[in-house]
Amino acid sequence: MKTNAQFKKKPLYIAISGLILGLSSITTHAQEEPVSPAADDTEVIEVKGFRGSLNRGLFEKRNATNFKETIMSEDVGKMPDLNLAESLQRLPGVAITREGGEGRNITVRGMGATYSQVTLNGMQIPASTGGLDSSGGVNRGRSFDFNMFGSELFGQMDVNKSYSASLEEGGVASTVSLHTLRPLDKPGLHATGSLQSSYNVQNGNTNPVINGFVSNTFLDDTVGVLVGVSSGKRTVEQEGFGTVRWTSPVANLRGSDPEGHGWANNPDMVINGTPNPTANYSDYAEIQAGNPSLTPIDYMFAPRLPRTDSFNQEQSRDSFLVSLQARPTDDLELSLNILDSQRDADVESYNFFAQFRNLHNGIIPNTVTLDPSGRYITAGSFSNVEPRSESRGQYATSEFNQVVFDADYQLTDTIALSFMAGKATSEHNEEQYRYNLTGTPTTFAYDFSEDENIPTMSYGYDITDVSNFGWTGPHHRRDNVTRENETLRADVTWEFNDEGSTLKAGYTSNDRIIDSTHTRAPDGLTDPNPANSSNTMSLSNVISNFGDTIGAPSGLFTDWLIADIDVARQEYSAGKFLPDARSGNYIVSEATEGLYVDVDYYLDDLTINAGVRYVETTVKGNASDIEETYSNTLPALNLIYTVVDDVLLRAAWSKNVSRPNPQSLTGQVNGTPINGSVSVANPGVGPETITSVDLSAEWYFADESYVALVYFQKEITDSITSSTAENITLPKEYADIVATDPIYDVGTPNYDPSAIGAYDTNAWNLTTQSNSSEVDDISGIELAARYVLPMGIGFDANYTYIDSDDIVRGLSENAYNLGVFYENDTFGARIYVNSRDDYETGGSSNGNVSQNNTGPTRVDFSSSYNINEHFTATLEIINLTNEKERLFTTGPTGDLNLVREYNTNGTEVMFGIRASY
């Protein structure tokens, strides 16, 4: 949608303008531009490369008036890592989630991505991309997708872990400030360029990455221009095994047919082990009394959809940066920054699975083997199983554009004015085409005895033979998410004493719009030709050597029948869509106005940062009747005490607010009939309030070195929680919406008989959100240390422990980073190990208490060799040990560890040459 780009003056803006004009009349004695005493007295060791990046970041950390971590670029167009999120994960308390092997979102101190706000060149920005269902799918919320950009465009990243009034509200976990490169930061003519080629050790794919930057200054370095481009491609082959969660027939009982959803009766079934149904269900006797036909084996968990997975992504990312700066006088600086980025991601996925979900009553168990506790089936052979091959094409384009103008004016020797106006737009468009080939019933066997993550699997006939399969229930979907932010900001800073103490006041306004459309209503579908050799093929025609990267056992099949997605689209006449009457379409607007006052006061060995921000928020959505205005007063205090030279004590206390996902205002109902799940947005959900306390001791005991201990605590009131009611009958108003899904259209190509009926009783899982009346608490410690020996060898380590009185999604109790690096004028190398504990990613589903990820341990290596003063050769190895990504479910009592997905992208080696002038 289009919005008026003209910025409008608001009442609070007029008020702050009067304040600025009033302060501008104050006159003081002339003196140089103020800097804090700490910054003035601290020596900066001049080193280059990675060591220089670490040292400049350490300088920023030491001299910040709040709790802050900083990452600096090594040189123009050279951040320490290929992706912004990959750089951030090395910081204490920061963990990341990945999409296609690349960092997508961050969690800070155990709080998920929606609790960290991201600014670029001073304004909050949106960034939406897509992904696989297991990694979050299309981003419609507040979280920021860092895979929208390469790292080459940025000169500095700040992670503000404690709040100060001059920061905009919302970053209750952190405010991540990104800064692009600017020409006057490095006067003169400069040109840099790099060419890299990546090679995947496991699958042999190669891809190029090209970057180039030119900057120059003119008129005695008072005018500068910088132009940068970055272009790269990635081919990702992700392979593995999945179960799409474990479940039991009991967890899938349907009220419409309560006696018919255990396994099909087989008096000759062989059971190896002793079933222990009460270990899974404490109310076993009650369930059994209501369903006397059930047998103990019906209470055992088994994979819902044991399957092989092949995800294949072709990705390109192109970014363009222009920065213009001018200093027409010594007192005035003007800047215009434009950043444009486009990310295309085409993913073709092929999965082959046995359909256990919702179909237990038609499947005959012949032999089952139980785990020692008698709770789940580790191996089994079954008859009357319908296999299915699912071929899915996801074709997505994400675009980002930001234009920011800012001006800084030194009104007098002690009063500085600043102004910023910006607009940022993020748009994600995606189409999905899913084609199912369902086989005739046959036998199926799986066995986890050799490997708890990848079983052996076999079927009773050739699963590459098209004569065994036919088309069933395709799925077509189109998504568009457009997010627009407009920001106005004005600040005045007054240095009011000779120690450099400052009083700062300002005004900020934001207008944010999210326009989301979603349709699963294809237009003009036709019946395809019967499955044949022209519209299907074998996986081996697309991917060679499936199973090698994941280390598949010898008993796992590595080839199966798949749809030719392009041919299937043509035969189904797919590609046109109708407006979808279901409530997946909405426009949500959010307008904020804020005033703040903030003081930095230097008193001998004590630095005080204190302030308060008042913000007013108005939200409304077109899919609900809710329009609400509310206000928050948010105080903040940061203290720094210099005990002795190089030893600092810090303390911080603040209140901040986290607004609900704008999608909540829509009241929309989203249903997935094939899985029997429905989620309903709650327009009545309000913001969360977070009170934070931070304490630290820091010792800068040598050049480029330090050790720090931090304690943090966050108290969350009105926390937004999700709850799922399982095996219920949908209220009629929800069932009526779900029933419009094309999957129910009998006699059309969309029809899928395995879908759960919208009006079936006791058949659905319903998820809703609400504000909790309980107070949640998160606390923890961070321990960080760095030591650089005179010879240039350095050690970098940090550890984070987090405790919570409730389960917080994305929270790992323990996480650490360990790094060793060496650098001199010619050669540099570093190796980093990043590890975190298991963490929850989703709530109850299919009878499981939660869905979790196994905490990965990643090892990355980077090195460089300066051929001469203009050319540098680089070698980087990503995921050196081919670490696997593993998801699991926790069973009916939350204490099991049952594999949900197990996959890998392999190890990536990048060779490069970099030239600078």
Secondary structure, DSSP 4 states (H G I P E B T S, - for coil): -----SPPP-HHHHHHHHHHHHHHT------PPP--HHHHHPPPP---HHHHHHHHHHHHHHH-SSSEEEEE-SBTTB-SSSSHHHHHTTSTTEEEEEETTEEEEEEETTB-GGGEEEEETTEE--------GGGTSS--SS---GGGS-GGGEEEEEEE-S--TTSPTT-SSEEEEEEE--GGGS-S-EEEEEEEEEEETTT--EEEEEEEEEEEEETTTTEEEEEEEEEEEEEEEEEEEE-S-EE-TGGG--TTSTTS-SPPP-TT-EEES---HHHH-TTHHHHHHH-TT--GGGGSBEESS-EEEEEEEEEEEEEEEEEEEEEEETTEEEEEEEEEEEEEEEEEEEEEEE--TT-GGG-EEEEEEE-TTSSBEEEEEEEEE-EEEEEEEEEEEEEEEEEEEEEEEE-SSSEEEEEEEEEEEEEEEEEEEEEEEEEPPEEEEEE-SS-SSS-EEEESS-TT-GGGEEEEEEEEEEEEEEEEEEEEEEEEEEE-STT--EEEEEEEEEEEEEEEEEE--BSS--PPPPS-TTTEEEGGGT-SSTTTTTT--TTB----EEE-HHHHHHHTT-S-BPPP-STT-EEEEEEEEEEEEEEEEEETTEEEEEEEEEEEEEEEETTSS-EEEEEEEEEEEEEEEEEETTEEEEEEEEEEEEPPPGGGGG--EEEETTTTEEEE--TT---EEEEEEEEEEEEEEETTEEEEEEEEEEEEES-EEEEEEEEEPPPHHHHHHHTTSGGG-TTSTT--TTSPPTT-TT-EEEEEEEE-SSPEEEEEEEEEEEEE-TTSEEEEEEEEEEEESS--TT--SEEEEEEEEEE-SSEEEEEEEEEE--EEEE--BTTBS-EEEPPPEEEEEEEEEESSSSEEEEEEEESTT-PPEEEEE-TTTS---EEEEEEE---EEEEEEEEE-
